């Protein structure tokens, strides 16, 4: 038994995302500029696209926002897989709306990233080439209808826990995008919980399906919060810049504390024999996280990494004519406006 914040991990592998976007400004950053910038951040002022910012701040935001956008887009696939098989018209309509919302979140986030001077096409290319990361959670399969419930309950639940603090991110466009996204995620979480509740109160077979989904989604959801604080290479600086307001382990603990009682309410068992309430700490303690599994998924060896990227590449190729038509239409409108 151990507390999640104290666990050490092997180092994460690196991806070449820090070379994207426009070139760093030729003028070197002076300590005075950096100090003025930090003072603005400390005073809780929002940093806007035209403001001066350290190049590393800009690159950190491009990295995080684009990975977040990719996660929303790839995140449409596991649940999209169940749209044709949803058990009723109501469930189908709700699921279509949810998956569409995730697509919208991706679009807001790509737009927020573009305000930092990087082209959306560049970011999409990084996703399709496999150079950019997206959330580990979306590399797991949705085997039964209960998985759709478990994703809403656990994955959207984890996403909200992580994203509500980003509404207070120091970078204005990212913070503002997150406000609407969080409202929608909260609806998603409730629809997932309601699916789980229906199954948990249903037949023996339905209860078993709900338990099986919890068994498979619990640990990947715990890993979604990222490496432990001792292994997280970006957290300390991102906290100083108020891009992140809580560390990965702090958010993971909050999620565990909120979610374990929900599982108890559902009458389901968290798949962790070492889970226990620590009265003195006022928190649930969990057993060890399998960080090797997390890193394997990040290296591309999760159950569905290959399938997810193939689906995105096929989707992108199939959408070629739409992009061409939109570009031709925009050119025609621009020519008309100029005439
Ligand atoms: N998967 O130093 P840290 C959703 C990477 S949206 C893959 O701790 P940081 C909605 C990390 O990027 C879910 N990679 O990094 C939905 C870094 O790699 P790099 C996505 C991960 O940035 C629901 C390296 O490990 N949410 O679910 C993961 O300070 C249902 C070192 O890590 C967001 O993106 C991971 N789980 O903290 C959609 C929220 N964790 O770039 C459909 C915004 C870490 O150095 C259906 N992002 N890595 O090569 C964040 O809050 C942060 O970026 C963290 C990571 C917390 C994810």
Boltz pocket constraint, residues with backbone or C-beta under 6 A from the ligand:
constraints:
  - pocket:
      binder: B
      contacts: [[A, 12], [A, 13], [A, 14], [A, 15], [A, 17], [A, 63], [A, 64], [A, 67], [A, 68], [A, 69], [A, 71], [A, 72], [A, 75], [A, 76], [A, 102], [A, 133], [A, 134], [A, 135], [A, 136], [A, 137], [A, 151], [A, 155], [A, 156], [A, 159], [A, 162], [A, 163], [A, 223], [A, 224], [A, 225], [A, 226], [A, 227], [A, 231], [A, 232], [A, 233], [A, 234], [A, 235], [A, 238], [A, 244], [A, 248], [A, 298]]
      max_distance: 6.0
